[in-house]
Amino acid sequence: MKKIANKILVLLAVATLISCDKSENSTDNNVNNITYKAKWLVEENGDYKSFEFNESGNYIIVKNAPEGSATSEIVRFGTYETTDDKVLNLSNFGILKIQNTTANRMSFSIATLDNPETEINLNAQRQAEIANSTSTDLLCRTWELVTTNGETVAGTDMELTVLFSAAGTYFVTYLNPTDENDGGLAQWVWTNSNEDSLCYSWDGTAPVCNGENTVSITSLSANTLTIVENSDVYILQPLTSGKSTNTESIKTKSKLHLKKGFFKK
């Protein structure tokens, strides 16, 4: 009986070790594959303000504009691919290597295409996110505009994509911009618990819902999004092509406070 008891104890110890090992590996995989898809606010760096990655494979990088310039910030937008769990290839920008991630912090390095031999080490905090819900999950992806007031936008000045994130970001990219106020980086928040309308802001801060900056969401599913602003009806679908091209936009402080609508500042 003593020998049997000893064997049982050995088997339990081995099983415990295997279980712990699987648990640790599962946690690591979860960290590497999931938690970087968020908005990260850079700490103690004069050049970069934030990095954001979404499920649709798009990134947004916000940099401080050079000191003394008339601009407030520079926004880079593009696509990314992962070569392994910890390396992200950022199109038209460079390479990002994740060193460590937790639920709320990430350490990483970047090497830009302009200076590939130099790696810059950065630490960042995860941006607080809008409460998880079915509507938030459906909204937070990259969409392309299909029609405006029933008219197809393909081949017109209104051909655009818009990215929404749970960090409260939305980013509009026009395929053929006509002026510097076409699209750019904005903020959004649900206006009520029904999550059937949202309000927005172009000034870089969380929106204050005053009725003038509110749009209605009349349909939202995995396949379609309908936005109504005043009398204009916009129908969008999840991005199905390469329209979400790379862009760099420079926003001046004065232009930030202009408000023309949901897709134009």
C-alpha positions as CSV (number, residue, x, y, z in Angstrom):
1,M,0.0,0.0,0.0
2,K,2.8,2.4,0.8
3,K,4.4,1.8,-2.7
4,I,1.0,2.5,-4.3
5,A,0.5,5.7,-2.3
6,N,4.0,6.9,-3.3
7,K,3.2,6.2,-7.0
8,I,0.0,8.1,-6.7
9,L,1.9,11.1,-5.2
10,V,4.4,11.1,-8.0
11,L,1.7,11.0,-10.7
12,L,-0.1,13.9,-9.0
13,A,3.1,15.9,-8.9
14,V,3.7,15.3,-12.6
15,A,0.1,16.2,-13.5
16,T,0.4,19.4,-11.5
17,L,3.6,20.4,-13.4
18,I,2.0,19.7,-16.8
19,S,-1.1,21.6,-15.8
20,C,1.0,24.6,-14.7
21,D,3.1,24.5,-17.8
22,K,0.0,24.5,-20.1
23,S,-1.5,27.3,-18.1
24,E,1.6,29.5,-18.4
25,N,1.9,28.8,-22.1
26,S,-1.8,29.6,-22.6
27,T,-1.3,32.9,-20.8
28,D,1.7,33.8,-22.9
29,N,-0.1,33.0,-26.1
30,N,-3.1,35.1,-25.0
31,V,-0.8,38.1,-24.2
32,N,1.1,37.9,-27.5
33,N,-1.9,37.3,-29.7
34,I,-4.6,39.4,-28.2
35,T,-3.6,42.2,-25.8
36,Y,-1.5,44.3,-28.2
37,K,-4.7,44.9,-30.2
38,A,-5.6,48.0,-28.3
39,K,-4.5,51.7,-28.0
40,W,-1.3,52.2,-26.2
41,L,-0.3,55.6,-24.7
42,V,3.4,56.1,-24.8
43,E,5.2,57.1,-21.6
44,E,8.1,59.5,-21.3
45,N,8.9,60.0,-25.0
46,G,8.9,63.3,-26.8
47,D,8.3,61.9,-30.3
48,Y,5.5,59.4,-30.0
49,K,2.1,59.8,-28.3
50,S,0.3,56.5,-29.1
51,F,0.2,53.3,-31.1
52,E,-3.1,51.5,-31.9
53,F,-3.8,48.2,-33.5
54,N,-7.2,46.7,-34.5
55,E,-8.6,43.4,-35.5
56,S,-8.9,44.4,-39.1
57,G,-5.1,44.6,-39.4
58,N,-4.8,48.4,-39.3
59,Y,-2.5,50.6,-37.2
60,I,-2.7,54.2,-36.1
61,I,0.5,55.9,-34.9
62,V,0.3,59.5,-33.4
63,K,3.5,61.5,-33.2
64,N,4.2,64.9,-31.7
65,A,4.9,67.5,-34.4
66,P,8.4,69.1,-34.4
67,E,8.8,71.8,-31.8
68,G,8.0,75.3,-33.2
69,S,5.9,74.1,-36.1
70,A,2.4,75.2,-36.7
71,T,1.0,71.7,-36.5
72,S,-0.1,69.8,-33.4
73,E,0.6,66.2,-34.3
74,I,1.3,63.8,-37.2
75,V,-0.9,60.7,-37.7
76,R,0.3,57.6,-39.6
77,F,-2.2,55.1,-40.7
78,G,-1.7,51.8,-42.5
79,T,-1.8,48.0,-42.3
80,Y,0.3,45.5,-40.3
81,E,1.2,41.9,-40.4
82,T,2.7,39.6,-37.8
83,T,5.7,37.5,-38.6
84,D,5.5,35.8,-35.3
85,D,3.7,36.4,-31.9
86,K,6.0,39.4,-31.1
87,V,7.0,41.1,-34.3
88,L,4.7,43.4,-36.3
89,N,5.6,44.6,-39.8
90,L,4.0,48.1,-40.1
91,S,3.5,49.0,-43.7
92,N,5.4,52.1,-44.9
93,F,6.7,52.6,-41.3
94,G,8.9,49.9,-40.0
95,I,9.2,47.0,-37.5
96,L,7.7,46.8,-34.0
97,K,9.0,44.2,-31.6
98,I,7.0,43.4,-28.5
99,Q,9.2,42.8,-25.5
100,N,6.6,42.3,-22.8
101,T,2.9,42.7,-22.4
102,T,0.4,42.5,-19.6
103,A,-3.3,43.4,-19.6
104,N,-2.5,47.1,-19.2
105,R,1.2,47.7,-20.1
106,M,3.4,47.0,-23.1
107,S,7.1,47.3,-23.6
108,F,8.3,47.3,-27.2
109,S,10.9,48.6,-29.7
110,I,10.5,50.2,-33.1
111,A,12.9,50.5,-36.0
112,T,11.6,52.8,-38.7
113,L,12.2,52.4,-42.5
114,D,14.1,55.8,-42.4
115,N,16.5,54.5,-39.7
116,P,16.3,50.6,-39.7
117,E,19.6,50.2,-37.7
118,T,18.4,52.1,-34.7
119,E,15.8,50.6,-32.3
120,I,13.9,52.9,-30.0
121,N,12.6,51.3,-26.8
122,L,9.2,52.5,-25.5
123,N,6.8,51.7,-22.7
124,A,3.1,52.3,-22.9
125,Q,-0.1,52.1,-20.9
126,R,-3.3,50.6,-22.4
127,Q,-6.0,53.2,-23.1
128,A,-9.2,52.6,-21.1
129,E,-11.9,51.2,-23.3
130,I,-15.6,51.5,-23.9
131,A,-17.5,48.9,-22.1
132,N,-17.7,45.6,-24.0
133,S,-21.1,44.9,-25.6
134,T,-22.5,43.2,-28.7
135,S,-22.9,46.6,-30.4
136,T,-19.3,47.7,-29.5
137,D,-17.9,44.4,-30.8
138,L,-19.8,44.8,-34.1
139,L,-18.9,48.4,-34.6
140,C,-15.2,48.1,-33.8
141,R,-13.6,47.2,-37.1
142,T,-12.7,48.9,-40.4
143,W,-15.6,49.7,-42.7
144,E,-15.9,51.0,-46.2
145,L,-18.7,53.4,-47.3
146,V,-20.9,51.9,-50.0
147,T,-23.7,54.4,-50.6
148,T,-24.7,57.9,-49.6
149,N,-28.4,58.7,-49.8
150,G,-28.8,55.6,-52.0
151,E,-26.1,56.7,-54.4
152,T,-23.0,54.4,-54.9
153,V,-19.8,56.2,-53.8
154,A,-17.4,54.1,-55.9
155,G,-15.4,56.4,-58.1
156,T,-16.6,59.5,-56.3
157,D,-15.0,61.9,-53.8
158,M,-16.9,60.1,-51.0
159,E,-15.1,56.8,-51.4
160,L,-13.7,56.2,-47.9
161,T,-13.0,53.8,-45.1
162,V,-13.6,54.4,-41.4
163,L,-12.0,52.5,-38.5
164,F,-13.7,52.3,-35.1
165,S,-12.0,51.0,-31.9
166,A,-13.1,50.3,-28.4
167,A,-10.5,52.9,-27.2
168,G,-13.0,55.5,-28.6
169,T,-11.0,56.1,-31.7
170,Y,-12.4,56.5,-35.2
171,F,-10.2,57.2,-38.2
172,V,-11.5,58.3,-41.6
173,T,-9.5,57.7,-44.8
174,Y,-10.6,59.1,-48.2
175,L,-9.4,57.2,-51.2
176,N,-9.3,60.5,-53.2
177,P,-9.1,63.4,-50.7
178,T,-10.0,66.8,-52.1
179,D,-8.8,68.9,-49.2
180,E,-7.0,68.6,-45.9
181,N,-10.3,68.4,-44.0
182,D,-11.3,65.1,-45.6
183,G,-11.1,62.6,-42.8
184,G,-8.5,62.2,-40.1
185,L,-8.4,61.1,-36.5
186,A,-11.5,61.6,-34.3
187,Q,-13.1,60.3,-31.1
188,W,-16.5,58.6,-30.5
189,V,-18.7,57.5,-27.6
190,W,-22.2,55.9,-27.3
191,T,-24.8,58.5,-26.3
192,N,-27.0,56.1,-24.4
193,S,-27.3,52.6,-23.0
194,N,-29.4,51.5,-26.0
195,E,-26.2,52.1,-28.1
196,D,-28.3,53.3,-31.1
197,S,-26.5,56.6,-31.5
198,L,-23.1,58.0,-30.9
199,C,-21.5,61.4,-30.7
200,Y,-18.1,62.4,-32.0
201,S,-15.3,65.0,-31.7
202,W,-12.5,66.1,-34.0
203,D,-10.6,68.1,-31.3
204,G,-8.6,65.2,-29.8
205,T,-10.6,64.9,-26.7
206,A,-13.5,62.7,-25.6
207,P,-16.7,64.1,-27.2
208,V,-19.3,66.0,-25.2
209,C,-22.7,65.0,-26.6
210,N,-24.6,68.2,-27.4
211,G,-26.9,67.0,-30.1
212,E,-25.1,68.8,-32.9
213,N,-22.3,66.2,-33.0
214,T,-24.6,63.1,-32.8
215,V,-25.4,60.5,-35.5
216,S,-27.9,57.7,-35.3
217,I,-27.0,54.0,-35.9
218,T,-30.1,52.6,-37.6
219,S,-28.7,49.2,-38.4
220,L,-25.6,47.4,-37.2
221,S,-24.6,43.8,-37.9
222,A,-21.6,41.8,-39.0
223,N,-22.3,42.7,-42.6
224,T,-23.7,46.3,-42.6
225,L,-23.7,49.6,-40.8
226,T,-26.1,52.4,-41.4
227,I,-25.3,55.9,-40.1
228,V,-27.8,58.8,-40.3
229,E,-26.6,62.4,-39.7
230,N,-29.3,65.0,-40.2
231,S,-30.9,63.9,-43.5
232,D,-27.9,62.0,-44.9
233,V,-28.0,58.2,-44.8
234,Y,-24.6,56.4,-45.1
235,I,-24.5,52.6,-45.6
236,L,-21.2,50.8,-45.0
237,Q,-19.9,47.3,-45.1
238,P,-16.8,45.6,-43.6
239,L,-13.7,46.5,-45.6
240,T,-13.3,44.0,-48.5
241,S,-10.5,45.5,-50.5
242,G,-7.3,47.4,-50.2
243,K,-8.9,50.8,-50.0
244,S,-7.6,51.3,-46.5
245,T,-4.3,52.7,-47.9
246,N,-1.4,54.2,-46.0
247,T,-1.6,57.9,-45.3
248,E,0.1,60.6,-43.3
249,S,-2.0,63.6,-42.2
250,I,-0.7,66.7,-40.4
251,K,-3.4,68.4,-38.3
252,T,-3.0,72.1,-37.4
253,K,-4.3,73.3,-34.1
254,S,-6.8,75.7,-35.6
255,K,-8.2,73.1,-38.0
256,L,-8.9,70.7,-35.2
257,H,-11.8,72.7,-33.9
258,L,-13.7,72.9,-37.2
259,K,-16.8,70.7,-37.4
260,K,-18.4,69.8,-40.7
261,G,-19.8,66.3,-40.0
262,F,-19.0,62.8,-39.1
263,F,-16.7,62.1,-42.0
264,K,-15.2,65.6,-42.4
265,K,-13.7,68.0,-39.9
